[in-house]
Amino acid sequence: MPVSHQPILITTGTFALCIANECPAKPLKITGTLTAEKLQFSHPDFPLPEANLNSNWQLERQSETTDFKQQFRLLLADSCSPPGHN
């Protein structure tokens, strides 16, 4: 992929955010998911594929520390495949 110093713009029409707390509630343990479908990436110098994003995270307080864990998955559409076959 070519290198460019131009910014990449990311847009989407649909996203969902879910935040949950375990029951019974612990002092601090919050989990959540963020999903975004059909992310459109645009760049002035070259075309970029459409993508879907799924992110899972957890924030937990234990004694004197607070841990933040995150895992995300970005699925890029294959620009060589016909639409709907990525």
All heavy atoms as an XYZ file, in Angstrom:
670
protein
N       0.844     -1.177      0.000
C       0.000      0.000      0.000
C       0.886      1.236      0.000
O       1.851      1.310      0.750
C      -0.905     -0.014      1.238
C      -1.780      1.208      1.338
S      -2.959      1.134      2.713
C      -4.177      0.081      1.969
N       0.565      2.224     -0.832
C       1.369      3.437     -0.873
C       1.303      4.214      0.440
O       0.327      4.131      1.164
C       0.745      4.249     -2.007
C      -0.360      3.453     -2.558
C      -0.514      2.208     -1.759
N       2.347      4.970      0.717
C       2.398      5.794      1.921
C       1.929      7.197      1.564
O       2.280      7.732      0.526
C       3.836      5.840      2.486
C       3.917      6.790      3.659
C       4.282      4.457      2.878
N       1.113      7.790      2.440
C       0.629      9.150      2.223
C       0.484      9.833      3.573
O       0.187      9.203      4.578
C      -0.716      9.118      1.509
O      -1.249     10.415      1.420
N       0.668     11.136      3.576
C       0.522     11.909      4.812
C      -0.849     12.561      4.914
O      -1.102     13.308      5.848
C       1.627     12.965      4.907
C       2.985     12.357      4.971
N       3.447     11.707      6.102
C       3.969     12.261      4.060
C       4.660     11.253      5.875
N       5.007     11.569      4.640
N      -1.738     12.261      3.977
C      -3.096     12.790      4.005
C      -3.914     12.022      5.042
O      -3.716     10.818      5.235
C      -3.760     12.647      2.629
C      -3.077     13.428      1.539
C      -3.200     14.918      1.760
O      -4.215     15.414      2.229
N      -2.128     15.645      1.448
N      -4.865     12.675      5.730
C      -5.694     11.964      6.715
C      -6.678     11.017      6.040
O      -7.089     11.237      4.905
C      -6.436     13.096      7.435
C      -6.424     14.229      6.470
C      -5.170     14.095      5.647
N      -7.033      9.956      6.754
C      -8.043      9.005      6.296
C      -9.333      9.331      7.029
O      -9.344      9.443      8.256
C      -7.614      7.555      6.587
C      -6.372      7.203      5.772
C      -8.752      6.575      6.276
C      -5.790      5.843      6.107
N     -10.414      9.493      6.294
C     -11.721      9.787      6.872
C     -12.505      8.486      6.991
O     -12.579      7.711      6.036
C     -12.478     10.778      5.976
C     -13.905     11.113      6.395
C     -13.913     11.839      7.743
C     -14.572     11.957      5.327
N     -13.087      8.221      8.172
C     -13.883      7.021      8.406
C     -15.302      7.456      8.720
O     -15.521      8.252      9.638
C     -13.324      6.183      9.576
C     -11.868      5.799      9.325
C     -14.175      4.934      9.788
C     -11.196      5.154     10.521
N     -16.268      6.928      7.965
C     -17.675      7.249      8.214
C     -18.495      5.974      8.204
O     -18.131      4.981      7.573
C     -18.241      8.211      7.152
O     -18.086      7.622      5.869
C     -17.536      9.545      7.173
N     -19.613      5.981      8.919
C     -20.535      4.855      8.946
C     -21.934      5.381      9.200
O     -22.099      6.407      9.854
C     -20.149      3.809     10.017
O     -21.059      2.714      9.929
C     -20.197      4.385     11.409
N     -22.918      4.678      8.686
C     -24.289      5.070      8.910
C     -24.892      4.383     10.122
O     -25.865      4.840     10.695
N     -24.304      3.264     10.559
C     -24.872      2.471     11.641
C     -23.785      2.036     12.606
O     -22.756      1.542     12.182
C     -25.555      1.206     11.076
O     -26.512      1.597     10.114
C     -26.221      0.408     12.172
N     -24.008      2.237     13.906
C     -23.136      1.651     14.912
C     -23.971      1.353     16.142
O     -25.038      1.903     16.333
C     -21.927      2.546     15.243
C     -22.261      3.739     16.084
C     -22.166      3.663     17.460
C     -22.660      4.922     15.508
C     -22.479      4.759     18.245
C     -22.965      6.025     16.281
C     -22.877      5.948     17.649
N     -23.478      0.439     16.960
C     -24.188      0.061     18.184
C     -23.186     -0.013     19.325
O     -22.090     -0.518     19.159
C     -24.878     -1.281     18.007
N     -23.588      0.497     20.495
C     -22.754      0.458     21.694
C     -23.571     -0.181     22.807
O     -24.698      0.221     23.058
C     -22.334      1.877     22.104
C     -21.563      2.008     23.415
C     -20.222      1.296     23.320
C     -21.364      3.472     23.764
N     -23.004     -1.195     23.450
C     -23.667     -1.872     24.564
C     -22.734     -1.831     25.765
O     -21.577     -2.225     25.659
C     -23.989     -3.311     24.186
S     -24.678     -4.267     25.545
N     -23.234     -1.356     26.903
C     -22.456     -1.310     28.139
C     -23.206     -2.114     29.192
O     -24.408     -1.935     29.369
C     -22.252      0.136     28.623
C     -21.501      0.934     27.555
C     -21.507      0.163     29.948
C     -21.385      2.404     27.865
N     -22.506     -3.010     29.885
C     -23.150     -3.872     30.871
C     -22.334     -3.903     32.155
O     -21.128     -3.719     32.137
C     -23.294     -5.281     30.317
N     -23.018     -4.170     33.270
C     -22.374     -4.335     34.562
C     -22.846     -5.673     35.125
O     -24.033     -5.987     35.034
C     -22.753     -3.191     35.504
C     -21.878     -3.141     36.735
O     -20.887     -3.847     36.834
N     -22.243     -2.297     37.676
N     -21.931     -6.457     35.674
C     -22.306     -7.769     36.212
C     -23.246     -7.613     37.406
O     -23.146     -6.669     38.177
C     -21.062     -8.546     36.655
C     -20.253     -9.069     35.515
C     -19.149    -10.001     35.991
O     -19.063    -10.294     37.197
O     -18.379    -10.447     35.139
N     -24.153     -8.558     37.560
C     -25.060     -8.584     38.718
C     -24.720     -9.809     39.551
O     -24.611    -10.895     38.994
C     -26.509     -8.656     38.275
S     -27.050     -7.166     37.455
N     -24.546     -9.717     40.854
C     -24.596     -8.462     41.601
C     -23.408     -7.582     41.239
O     -22.337     -8.093     40.922
C     -24.544     -8.907     43.057
C     -23.838    -10.216     43.026
C     -24.199    -10.853     41.700
N     -23.611     -6.307     41.305
C     -22.578     -5.356     40.888
C     -21.342     -5.481     41.770
O     -21.431     -5.465     42.983
C     -23.128     -3.947     40.939
N     -20.204     -5.593     41.140
C     -18.926     -5.580     41.852
C     -18.505     -4.115     41.971
O     -19.117     -3.246     41.347
C     -17.901     -6.396     41.073
C     -18.263     -7.868     41.033
C     -17.170     -8.671     40.397
C     -17.536    -10.143     40.431
N     -16.517    -10.990     39.891
N     -17.468     -3.818     42.762
C     -17.071     -2.418     42.915
C     -16.917     -1.697     41.568
O     -17.400     -0.618     41.396
C     -15.749     -2.493     43.662
C     -15.831     -3.773     44.417
C     -16.655     -4.708     43.566
N     -16.260     -2.288     40.620
C     -16.195     -1.725     39.276
C     -15.804     -2.836     38.317
O     -14.667     -3.307     38.326
C     -15.189     -0.578     39.175
C     -14.994     -0.008     37.776
C     -16.298      0.599     37.245
C     -13.913      1.047     37.765
N     -16.737     -3.294     37.550
C     -16.457     -4.236     36.470
C     -17.505     -3.981     35.401
O     -18.652     -4.369     35.529
C     -16.501     -5.686     36.924
C     -16.108     -6.633     35.801
C     -15.900     -8.052     36.258
C     -15.428     -8.905     35.112
N     -15.222    -10.279     35.514
N     -17.088     -3.270     34.377
C     -17.987     -2.886     33.303
C     -17.458     -3.491     32.007
O     -16.263     -3.437     31.731
C     -18.058     -1.350     33.172
C     -18.511     -0.726     34.491
C     -18.980     -0.940     32.038
C     -18.380      0.772     34.526
N     -18.349     -4.074     31.235
C     -17.971     -4.620     29.937
C     -18.829     -3.968     28.868
O     -19.916     -3.454     29.142
C     -18.156     -6.144     29.883
O     -19.529     -6.448     30.136
C     -17.286     -6.855     30.888
N     -18.345     -3.994     27.661
C     -19.114     -3.399     26.579
C     -18.663     -3.887     25.221
O     -17.601     -4.495     25.080
N     -19.498     -3.626     24.244
C     -19.175     -3.931     22.853
C     -19.519     -2.715     22.007
O     -20.446     -1.968     22.309
C     -19.958     -5.153     22.319
O     -21.354     -4.882     22.416
C     -19.626     -6.406     23.086
N     -18.756     -2.530     20.966
C     -19.026     -1.504     19.978
C     -18.952     -2.165     18.621
O     -17.953     -2.826     18.303
C     -18.005     -0.370     20.062
C     -18.067      0.677     18.959
C     -19.374      1.468     19.046
C     -16.877      1.607     19.020
N     -20.005     -2.056     17.835
C     -19.999     -2.602     16.487
C     -20.360     -1.495     15.506
O     -21.200     -0.637     15.798
C     -20.994     -3.768     16.328
O     -22.300     -3.324     16.685
C     -20.616     -4.938     17.190
N     -19.712     -1.503     14.389
C     -20.001     -0.554     13.307
C     -19.943     -1.327     12.002
O     -18.968     -2.027     11.739
C     -19.005      0.589     13.310
N     -20.994     -1.205     11.224
C     -21.066     -1.914      9.947
C     -20.889     -0.943      8.794
O     -21.252      0.226      8.894
C     -22.402     -2.635      9.829
C     -22.592     -3.711     10.874
C     -23.921     -4.415     10.749
O     -24.756     -3.999      9.930
O     -24.123     -5.388     11.491
N     -20.337     -1.465      7.736
C     -20.157     -0.714      6.490
C     -19.415      0.597      6.714
O     -19.863      1.664      6.324
C     -21.497     -0.480      5.806
C     -22.171     -1.764      5.393
C     -23.420     -1.507      4.614
C     -24.010     -2.843      4.186
N     -25.244     -2.668      3.415
N     -18.270      0.493      7.393
C     -17.407      1.661      7.555
C     -16.850      2.042      6.190
O     -16.338      1.195      5.466
C     -16.240      1.351      8.492
C     -16.567      1.173      9.965
C     -15.379      0.586     10.689
C     -16.977      2.475     10.588
N     -16.956      3.296      5.861
C     -16.430      3.800      4.600
C     -15.141      4.569      4.889
O     -15.152      5.522      5.659
C     -17.444      4.730      3.927
C     -18.759      4.080      3.602
C     -18.640      3.093      2.463
O     -17.886      3.301      1.522
N     -19.372      2.001      2.570
N     -14.053      4.130      4.307
C     -12.776      4.807      4.449
C     -12.543      5.606      3.166
O     -12.717      5.074      2.071
C     -11.628      3.802      4.623
C     -11.716      3.004      5.886
C     -12.422      1.815      5.933
C     -11.073      3.441      7.033
C     -12.496      1.072      7.104
C     -11.146      2.702      8.210
C     -11.858      1.516      8.236
N     -12.158      6.848      3.300
C     -11.850      7.627      2.102
C     -10.506      8.323      2.289
O     -10.157      8.755      3.386
C     -12.959      8.636      1.803
O     -13.149      9.512      2.884
N      -9.778      8.359      1.220
C      -8.444      8.944      1.217
C      -8.244      9.627     -0.136
O      -8.610      9.063     -1.163
C      -7.393      7.848      1.433
C      -6.045      8.394      1.714
N      -5.199      8.811      0.725
C      -5.396      8.617      2.885
C      -4.078      9.255      1.263
N      -4.182      9.148      2.573
N      -7.671     10.816     -0.155
C      -7.533     11.527     -1.436
C      -6.544     10.888     -2.408
O      -6.636     11.108     -3.607
C      -7.075     12.924     -1.027
C      -6.503     12.781      0.339
C      -7.215     11.613      0.976
N      -5.622     10.064     -1.924
C      -4.574      9.526     -2.798
C      -4.834      8.121     -3.328
O      -4.244      7.729     -4.327
C      -3.226      9.529     -2.067
C      -2.755     10.943     -1.745
O      -3.228     11.897     -2.404
O      -1.923     11.094     -0.833
N      -5.674      7.321     -2.661
C      -5.930      5.956     -3.131
C      -7.225      5.422     -2.535
O      -7.655      5.854     -1.468
C      -4.761      5.008     -2.802
C      -4.216      5.131     -1.418
C      -4.815      4.467     -0.356
C      -3.103      5.910     -1.160
C      -4.315      4.573      0.924
C      -2.592      6.027      0.124
C      -3.205      5.360      1.171
N      -7.875      4.465     -3.214
C      -9.126      3.897     -2.699
C      -8.859      2.927     -1.552
O      -7.815      2.270     -1.501
C      -9.709      3.159     -3.907
C      -8.507      2.813     -4.736
C      -7.505      3.912     -4.502
N      -9.798      2.848     -0.628
C      -9.705      1.932      0.507
C     -10.984      1.101      0.571
O     -12.063      1.587      0.228
C      -9.512      2.703      1.813
C      -8.199      3.484      1.927
C      -8.242      4.433      3.110
C      -7.036      2.525      2.050
N     -10.900     -0.155      1.040
C     -12.092     -1.011      1.082
C     -13.038     -0.656      2.225
O     -12.648     -0.033      3.210
C     -11.499     -2.410      1.303
C     -10.225     -2.163      2.029
C      -9.702     -0.853      1.490
N     -14.281     -1.081      2.082
C     -15.277     -0.965      3.148
C     -14.921     -1.966      4.244
O     -14.270     -2.971      3.977
C     -16.649     -1.289      2.546
C     -17.795     -1.173      3.501
C     -19.115     -1.454      2.804
O     -19.646     -0.552      2.143
O     -19.583     -2.597      2.902
N     -15.367     -1.702      5.492
C     -15.012     -2.597      6.602
C     -16.130     -2.658      7.629
O     -16.995     -1.788      7.678
C     -13.730     -2.116      7.269
N     -16.093     -3.704      8.448
C     -16.962     -3.860      9.620
C     -16.060     -3.937     10.846
O     -14.998     -4.558     10.804
C     -17.802     -5.130      9.534
C     -18.821     -5.063      8.412
O     -19.291     -3.997      8.049
N     -19.162     -6.204      7.867
N     -16.495     -3.319     11.953
C     -15.703     -3.293     13.184
C     -16.505     -3.896     14.322
O     -17.687     -3.619     14.468
C     -15.350     -1.842     13.548
C     -14.685     -1.621     14.914
C     -13.275     -2.193     14.920
C     -14.662     -0.149     15.269
N     -15.844     -4.739     15.114
C     -16.433     -5.299     16.325
C     -15.390     -5.158     17.425
O     -14.291     -5.672     17.309
C     -16.812     -6.765     16.124
C     -17.518     -7.349     17.326
O     -17.686     -6.685     18.345
N     -17.913     -8.591     17.231
N     -15.737     -4.443     18.502
C     -14.793     -4.193     19.589
C     -15.419     -4.617     20.916
O     -16.547     -4.228     21.226
C     -14.446     -2.700     19.624
O     -13.621     -2.421     20.734
N     -14.708     -5.411     21.693
C     -15.128     -5.830     23.032
C     -14.154     -5.240     24.036
O     -12.942     -5.293     23.824
C     -15.115     -7.358     23.162
C     -16.047     -8.017     22.186
O     -17.217     -7.684     22.115
N     -15.523     -8.939     21.394
N     -14.675     -4.699     25.142
C     -13.795     -4.112     26.147
C     -14.315     -4.381     27.547
O     -15.469     -4.713     27.737
C     -13.622     -2.610     25.903
C     -14.902     -1.845     25.802
C     -15.610     -1.587     24.667
C     -15.645     -1.264     26.863
N     -16.741     -0.876     24.960
C     -16.791     -0.653     26.308
C     -15.466     -1.188     28.241
C     -17.738      0.009     27.069
C     -16.415     -0.527     29.005
C     -17.530      0.069     28.417
N     -13.382     -4.239     28.494
C     -13.714     -4.474     29.902
C     -12.897     -3.518     30.762
O     -11.701     -3.351     30.559
C     -13.386     -5.913     30.295
C     -13.610     -6.217     31.765
C     -13.278     -7.665     32.088
O     -13.833     -8.564     31.502
N     -12.355     -7.874     32.998
N     -13.559     -2.895     31.720
C     -12.913     -2.016     32.693
C     -13.182     -2.602     34.068
O     -14.331     -2.816     34.429
C     -13.484     -0.600     32.584
C     -12.883      0.452     33.496
C     -11.422      0.705     33.134
C     -13.696      1.743     33.409
N     -12.105     -2.896     34.818
C     -12.273     -3.551     36.117
C     -11.304     -2.959     37.136
O     -10.118     -2.802     36.865
C     -12.031     -5.049     35.978
C     -12.259     -5.819     37.254
C     -12.154     -7.331     37.058
O     -11.693     -7.780     36.001
O     -12.532     -8.042     37.985
N     -11.837     -2.648     38.298
C     -11.032     -2.126     39.411
C     -10.736     -3.271     40.368
O     -11.650     -3.956     40.828
C     -11.800     -1.022     40.132
C     -11.125     -0.482     41.343
C     -10.156      0.587     40.970
N      -9.579      1.156     42.196
C      -8.448      1.791     42.220
N      -7.782      1.977     41.128
N      -7.985      2.271     43.340
N      -9.443     -3.500     40.657
C      -9.021     -4.538     41.602
C      -8.015     -3.915     42.558
O      -6.952     -3.492     42.129
C      -8.382     -5.711     40.867
C      -9.329     -6.457     39.974
C      -8.654     -7.645     39.313
O      -7.468     -7.877     39.477
N      -9.419     -8.400     38.557
N      -8.342     -3.879     43.835
C      -7.490     -3.267     44.864
C      -7.030     -1.879     44.450
O      -7.805     -0.985     44.355
C      -6.241     -4.046     45.145
O      -6.259     -5.312     45.389
N      -5.745     -1.786     44.166
C      -5.144     -0.485     43.860
C      -4.974     -0.234     42.366
O      -4.406      0.785     41.994
C      -3.777     -0.383     44.551
C      -3.846     -0.510     46.070
C      -4.677      0.606     46.695
O      -4.534      1.766     46.285
O      -5.483      0.302     47.602
N      -5.416     -1.137     41.521
C      -5.221     -0.947     40.082
C      -6.557     -0.996     39.345
O      -7.523     -1.590     39.809
C      -4.307     -2.047     39.489
O      -4.951     -3.312     39.642
C      -2.954     -2.074     40.166
N      -6.570     -0.365     38.202
C      -7.718     -0.433     37.300
C      -7.204     -0.979     35.980
O      -6.252     -0.442     35.407
C      -8.343      0.963     37.092
O      -8.746      1.477     38.365
C      -9.549      0.883     36.184
N      -7.806     -2.063     35.534
C      -7.389     -2.706     34.281
C      -8.381     -2.386     33.179
O      -9.595     -2.472     33.377
C      -7.327     -4.222     34.453
C      -6.246     -4.655     35.423
O      -5.209     -3.979     35.501
O      -6.449     -5.675     36.099
N      -7.851     -2.054     32.021
C      -8.677     -1.854     30.838
C      -8.197     -2.839     29.781
O      -7.017     -2.853     29.434
C      -8.563     -0.417     30.307
C      -9.385     -0.179     29.068
C     -10.760     -0.060     29.150
C      -8.780     -0.073     27.836
C     -11.525      0.167     28.020
C      -9.533      0.144     26.699
C     -10.911      0.266     26.785
N      -9.099     -3.673     29.299
C      -8.762     -4.661     28.268
C      -9.637     -4.398     27.061
O     -10.832     -4.107     27.199
C      -9.013     -6.079     28.768
C      -8.194     -6.456     29.971
C      -8.595     -7.808     30.495
C      -7.892     -8.110     31.800
N      -8.397     -9.310     32.448
N      -9.054     -4.497     25.879
C      -9.822     -4.288     24.664
C      -9.368     -5.266     23.592
O      -8.188     -5.561     23.466
C      -9.669     -2.862     24.144
C     -10.487     -2.611     22.904
C     -10.391     -1.185     22.415
O      -9.496     -0.446     22.795
N     -11.299     -0.785     21.563
N     -10.333     -5.757     22.845
C     -10.058     -6.634     21.713
C     -10.938     -6.147     20.575
O     -12.134     -5.910     20.762
C     -10.401     -8.079     22.059
C     -10.226     -9.036     20.909
C     -10.657    -10.448     21.277
O     -11.298    -10.669     22.289
N     -10.323    -11.393     20.441
N     -10.353     -5.950     19.402
C     -11.198     -5.538     18.296
C     -10.879     -6.339     17.042
O      -9.797     -6.897     16.896
C     -11.112     -4.030     18.019
C      -9.827     -3.578     17.387
C      -9.715     -3.508     16.012
C      -8.760     -3.191     18.163
C      -8.542     -3.080     15.416
C      -7.579     -2.762     17.593
C      -7.477     -2.705     16.202
N     -11.862     -6.390     16.174
C     -11.740     -7.119     14.922
C     -12.229     -6.200     13.811
O     -13.345     -5.686     13.874
C     -12.592     -8.378     14.990
C     -12.478     -9.254     13.787
C     -13.270    -10.517     14.016
N     -13.087    -11.412     12.900
C     -13.763    -12.508     12.713
N     -14.676    -12.869     13.600
N     -13.550    -13.261     11.686
N     -11.402     -5.981     12.822
C     -11.742     -5.148     11.683
C     -11.728     -6.034     10.449
O     -10.689     -6.580     10.085
C     -10.723     -4.007     11.541
C     -10.986     -2.981     10.456
C     -12.248     -2.181     10.776
C      -9.794     -2.045     10.325
N     -12.887     -6.219      9.843
C     -13.009     -7.057      8.651
C     -13.075     -6.159      7.429
O     -14.001     -5.358      7.286
C     -14.268     -7.928      8.729
C     -14.334     -8.893      9.904
C     -15.689     -9.568      9.971
C     -13.236     -9.933      9.775
N     -12.089     -6.291      6.561
C     -12.040     -5.486      5.344
C     -12.670     -6.245      4.193
O     -12.433     -7.440      4.023
C     -10.595     -5.141      4.981
C      -9.818     -4.327      6.002
C      -8.369     -4.184      5.569
C     -10.449     -2.972      6.203
N     -13.453     -5.539      3.394
C     -14.022     -6.143      2.192
C     -12.894     -6.332      1.187
O     -11.995     -5.506      1.069
C     -15.099     -5.235      1.619
N     -12.928     -7.432      0.471
C     -11.925     -7.709     -0.550
C     -12.333     -6.955     -1.813
O     -13.368     -7.258     -2.417
C     -11.851     -9.214     -0.816
C     -10.755     -9.593     -1.796
O     -10.203     -8.686     -2.459
O     -10.455    -10.773     -1.908
N     -11.529     -5.985     -2.218
C     -11.889     -5.167     -3.374
C     -11.900     -5.962     -4.673
O     -12.433     -5.511     -5.682
C     -10.921     -3.978     -3.487
O      -9.601     -4.449     -3.633
N     -11.328     -7.179     -4.662
C     -11.323     -8.019     -5.861
C     -12.577     -8.863     -5.958
O     -12.876     -9.430     -7.003
C     -10.089     -8.917     -5.872
S      -8.547     -8.010     -5.971
N     -13.316     -9.007     -4.868
C     -14.528     -9.834     -4.856
C     -15.721     -9.005     -5.316
O     -15.791     -7.817     -5.058
C     -14.836    -10.361     -3.450
O     -13.821    -11.210     -3.021
N     -16.699     -9.663     -5.958
C     -17.930     -8.941     -6.279
C     -18.636     -8.514     -5.007
O     -18.456     -9.149     -3.957
C     -18.771     -9.982     -7.033
C     -17.856    -11.104     -7.352
C     -16.696    -11.025     -6.407
N     -19.453     -7.439     -5.023
C     -20.163     -6.997     -3.822
C     -20.967     -8.132     -3.206
O     -21.597     -8.924     -3.908
C     -21.092     -5.899     -4.348
C     -20.432     -5.412     -5.614
C     -19.732     -6.613     -6.186
N     -20.916     -8.236     -1.863
C     -21.647     -9.281     -1.146
C     -20.900    -10.589     -1.030
O     -21.406    -11.559     -0.470
N     -19.669    -10.673     -1.511
C     -18.887    -11.921     -1.461
C     -17.557    -11.738     -0.773
O     -16.557    -12.277     -1.170
C     -18.645    -12.448     -2.891
C     -19.879    -12.900     -3.564
N     -20.673    -12.037     -4.299
C     -20.485    -14.098     -3.592
C     -21.686    -12.699     -4.782
N     -21.608    -13.957     -4.374
N     -17.482    -10.948      0.322
C     -16.199    -10.736      0.990
C     -15.950    -11.713      2.067
O     -16.642    -12.494      2.490
C     -16.066     -9.320      1.548
C     -17.346     -8.712      2.020
O     -18.431     -9.100      1.608
N     -17.236     -7.724      2.860
